[in-house]
Amino acid sequence: MGDRFSLTVEGLHNVSVYGIEPREVWEALHAARRLTRQVSDEANAIFGVTGKGRYLVVLVVESAGADNDWDVVAAREMFPDEMAMFDRYAGGRR
């Protein structure tokens, strides 16, 4: 997956509802430790940790504009079972 991400209007609204700052989304998307899971043909869930250690799941959909461009449509904190899975597969807490 490319590193070209854009926050949509819906995505900005969603992250504000969950008390997540746009910079935290950016940090999770570009974290050294991250996992990507395909949700559908068009959407992926990216699991990552912010610089301050906040575990986030970011939902992205492929942009209609170009290949490897992704629109951020939602983000939330990981649930405890997701955090455990993330640490198991992404190399533990750092």
C-alpha positions in Angstrom: 0.0 0.0 0.0 1.3 3.4 -0.8 1.8 6.2 1.7 -0.6 8.7 0.1 -3.5 9.3 2.5 -6.1 12.0 2.7 -8.6 12.7 5.4 -12.1 13.0 4.0 -14.7 15.4 5.5 -16.4 12.3 6.9 -13.1 11.1 8.3 -12.4 14.4 10.0 -15.8 14.3 11.6 -15.4 10.7 12.7 -12.0 11.3 14.4 -13.3 14.3 16.2 -16.3 12.3 17.5 -13.9 9.7 19.0 -11.5 12.4 20.4 -8.7 11.5 18.0 -6.5 14.3 16.5 -5.7 14.2 12.8 -2.0 14.1 13.6 -2.6 10.9 15.6 -4.2 9.3 12.5 -1.1 10.3 10.5 1.2 8.8 13.1 -0.7 5.5 13.2 -0.7 5.3 9.4 3.1 5.9 9.2 4.1 4.0 12.3 7.1 1.6 12.1 4.8 -1.0 13.8 1.6 -1.3 11.8 -0.6 -4.0 10.4 -2.9 -3.8 7.4 -6.0 -6.0 7.1 -8.2 -6.1 4.0 -11.8 -5.5 4.9 -13.3 -5.5 1.4 -12.3 -5.0 -2.2 -12.1 -1.3 -1.6 -11.3 -0.9 2.1 -8.5 -1.7 4.5 -8.1 -1.4 8.2 -4.7 -0.2 9.4 -3.7 -0.9 12.9 -1.0 1.4 14.3 0.4 3.1 17.4 0.8 6.9 17.8 4.0 8.5 19.1 2.3 8.7 22.6 1.4 5.0 22.5 -2.3 5.3 21.6 -3.4 2.2 19.7 -5.6 3.1 16.7 -7.5 1.4 13.9 -7.8 3.5 10.8 -10.3 2.6 8.0 -9.2 3.7 4.6 -10.8 3.2 1.2 -9.1 3.3 -2.2 -9.4 6.8 -3.7 -11.3 7.0 -7.0 -8.5 9.4 -8.2 -5.5 7.1 -8.5 -4.0 3.7 -7.6 -2.4 3.6 -4.1 -4.1 6.8 -3.0 -6.2 6.2 0.1 -9.0 8.2 1.8 -9.3 8.0 5.6 -13.0 7.6 6.4 -12.9 6.6 10.1 -10.6 5.9 13.1 -11.0 4.6 16.6 -9.0 3.2 19.5 -8.3 -0.5 19.4 -10.3 -2.8 21.6 -8.2 -4.8 24.2 -8.3 -8.0 22.1 -7.1 -6.0 19.0 -4.3 -4.6 21.1 -3.2 -8.1 22.1 -3.4 -9.3 18.5 -1.4 -6.3 17.3 1.3 -6.7 19.9 1.6 -10.4 19.1 1.9 -9.9 15.3 3.7 -6.6 15.2 6.4 -7.4 17.8 5.1 -6.3 21.2 5.1 -3.0 22.9 7.8 -0.5 22.2 
